[in-house]
Amino acid sequence: MMDARISMKLAVLLSLLLMAATSLWAANTYGEAEVEKGELLILRKGQRIKVDQNSGPTTVMEEDLLRVRNNSSVKLVSNEKATLTLGANAVFHVKPWERREDKGSARMLFGRFKASIKGLTGGERFNVKTATATIGVKGTDYRSSVGTQGETLIISEDHFPMLTGLTGPTRDVSPGMVSFAAQGIQATAPAPAPESVKLAFAASNLDAPPANSRMALIIPGQEGLVDAGIVTEKEIENAQEEKAEPVSIDESTGASPDVDTNIGDALDNLYQGNLKLKFGN
């Protein structure tokens, strides 16, 4: 009789421990990534995890840094009810953050992505942070590009994604409209997307050039943005000249910076041995 009671207590204890472990694992899980083409590199606590089309769905954890390789595409289904398609050379970091009245876990450091958010309820909102802006939605589709200095461009496809710069008002962006933010540039008033921007994102094109290339300095559809008066060439030049000392993330250890600063010119070294990035406050 005593043995049965002890066995029962052990069974209950083991069950509770298993539930606690499962809960802890779930709390640290951000979602699943699946490579649609090419290859994905995940940096996790000193480990380099290579994922390709044959890997199937791969768990993404908090603190993971995702680097989409050249000629590659990755679909990330997050536990925030958002599906993100990351284009070639995109760099995405999962790390909790707060800015002004917004918070979230998704940080886009460089590249292009498409977001599709469905199923949010009540006051739920999905936010993406860049070095110079916050993109917030309550349930919609949009595409975005983030430059080496955090220049952030969004084009709305459905409902009203919201773009907020480091200063200034939040902009509700209607379908077919664009808004832009950068260092020293508040989120611009929504305007019809110029043809050059539409072409830049045509046919689901989410591929960005390597972050250390000269082409990475060009904003998708930049000429059209300037011609439409949405932003001036001088404003873009000034925004891209605002650089800070890099915060290093050692690729061998996966160590993250203790404090957040802005994305700097250290993205030149993004695909070299020592990964250096700047994070926006």
N, C-alpha and C positions, 0 to 999 in steps of 0.2 A: 504493500500500500504506500509506504514511504517512498520507494523507488519510483512509483507511478507519479507521485506528487512532484518529485524532483525532476523527473523527465518532462512533466507538463510545464514546470517553471522554466526549465531550460529552453523548451520549445517556444514559449512566449517571449523569453529574453532574446533568443535568436531572431524571432520574427520582428521584434521591435528594432533590433540592431540593423536588420536588413532593410526595414522601412526607412530608418534614419539615413542609412548609406544611400539608398535610392533617392531620397529627397535631396540629400546634399549633392549628389551627382546631377540631378535634374536642375538644381538651382544654378549650377555652374555651366550648364549646357545652353548654348545660344541658338543652335539650330543644326541644319544639315546642309552640306555643300555637295553639289554634284557637277563634275566637269562635263560640259556639253561637247567641248573639243579642246585639244591641246593638253595643258598641264597646269596644275595649281600647286604652289608651295605654301605650306602652313608652318609658321614659326611658333613653337609652343614650348616655353620654359627650357630653352636650350636645345630643343629638338627641331630638326628639319623634316617635315612630313611631306613627301611628294605624293600627289594624287593625280590620276589621269582618268580617261574615259572608262577604263576597265575596273576602276576602284569601287564604283557604285557610290551610294550616299555615304558621306563621311561626316562624322560628328564635329561640329565647331564649338569650341569652348570659349568662355569669357577670357579675355587677355590674348586670344589668338590674333596673330597678324597674318592676313591673307594676301599673297602676291600672285596675281594672275599672270601667267607667262605670255610671251609674244604669240600671236596667232592662236589665242585661246579664249574660251568663254566659260563662265561658271555661273550656275544657278544656286543661290543661297536662300533657303527657306528658314526664316527665323521664328523664334517663339514669340515675337512681337506681332505676329499675324501679317508679316510682310514677306514678299518674295522679291529678291533683288537679283537681277541679272548683271553680272560684272563683266565688262569687256576686257580685251587684251591690255596687259600692262597695268591694270587697276591695282591699287593698294588699299586694303580695307582693314580696319582695326576694330576689334570688339573690346570695348572698355567703358564702364559706366562713367557718365559725365553729367554736369549741370552747367547751364549758361543762361543768365537772366532768369526767365520763368520756365525754361525748358529743361528737359533731361532725357536721357536715353542711354543706349549702349553702342549705337552704330556710329563709327567715325569713318568718313571717306577722306583718305589722304591724297589720293591722286587717281585720275582716270575717269571713265564714263560708266554710268550704270542706268538701268531702268528699274523703277520701283512699282510694284503692284500691291496695294494694301486693301485687304478685305476682311470684314468680320469684326471690326472694332466696335465697341459698345460704350455707351455712356460718355464719360470724359476721356476715354482712351485715345491716345495719339501716338503715331510713329514718327520719331524724329531722327534725322541724320545730321551729324555735326561735321563741318569742315573748318579749316583754319579761320575763315572769315565770315561764315554764315551758319544758320540753322535752317534746315528744310523740315517743315512739319506738315503732317497730313492727318485727317480723320478717316480717310478711306478713299483712295484715288490712285490714278496712274500718272507717272511723270518720268521724264528723262533728265539726266543731269550730267554735267561735266565739271570736274574739279582740276584746276591747274597746279603747277608746281609751287606757286605762292598762295594757294588756296582760293584762287579766282573761281567763283561758283556761278554757274549758269544753269537755270532750269527752264524746261519747256513743258507746259502742262498738256496732258492728254485727256484728262477727265476730272470733273469737279474742280476743287480749288486747293492745290498745294500752297503752302505759305513759306515765303522766304524772308528771313530776318537777318540783317547784317549785324556787325558788332555794335553799331549804333543805328539810330533811326527807326522808322516804323516797320511793322510787319506788312508784307505785301501778299494779298490773296491773288493768285495767278489763275485766270480763267483758261479754259481749254484753248489751245492754239496760241497762247500768249507766252512771253518770256520775261524773265527778270534776272538781273545780274548783280552780284556783290563781290567786292574785293577789298584788299587793304586800302583804307581811306575812302572807300566807295560804299555808301549805304545801298541797301537793296533798291534797285531802280523800279520806278513805276511800271507795272505790267504794260507791255506793248505787243502788237501782233508780231509773231515770229517771222523774221526776215527769211527770204527764200534760201539764203546761204546757210542759215541755221537748220532749216528743214532738210536741206541736202546733206548737211553734215551728219544728221541723225537718220538719214533715209535708209530704208531696207533694214531696219533694226541694227544699224551700224553703231556699235558701242566700243569699237576699237580705238584706243589712244596710242600715240607713239610712245616709245620708251621714255621714261621720265628724265633721262639724262641727255636727250636729244634736243636739238634746236627747235624741232617741230613741236615739242611739248610746251613751248612758250606761246604758241598760237592758240587762241580760244576758238572753238568750233564756230564757224560762221562769223568770225571777228569782223571782216570787212562789212558785212551786212549790218552788224550791230552799230558800227561807227556811222555808216551811211544813213541809218534810220534815226540817228541822234540819241540812241539808247545810252551810249557811252562814247567818250572821245578817245582817240589814240593816246593823247597825253595822259589821261586818267589811267589807262591800262599800263603805260610805261612807268608812271609813278608807282602804281600798285606793285608792279613786278620788281621795282628797285628796292622796296622795303624788305630788307633781309636781316636776319638775326643769326647769332652764333648757333650752330647746330647742336641738338641734343642727340647723343649717340645711343643707338640700340645695338649691342653687340650681337651679331647674328649667331655666334657660337653659343651664347647663353640665352638669347631671347629676352634679355633684361630690358625693362621699360623704364622711361624716365620717371622720377618721383613727382615732378611738377610738369604742368602743361605750358607750352609756349607756342609760338607760331611756326607754321611750316616754313623752312628756310631753304637756302640754295643747296643744302646738303643732299637734296634729292638727286644731285649729280652722282652721288655714290650709291644710289638705291640698289643697283644691280651688281655692286662690287662686294668684296668680302666683308666690309664693315658697314652695316646698315645704319644710316643716319637719317633721322626724321625730325620734324618739328610738329608739335601738336598745338591746335588752337585752344585758347582758353574758353 
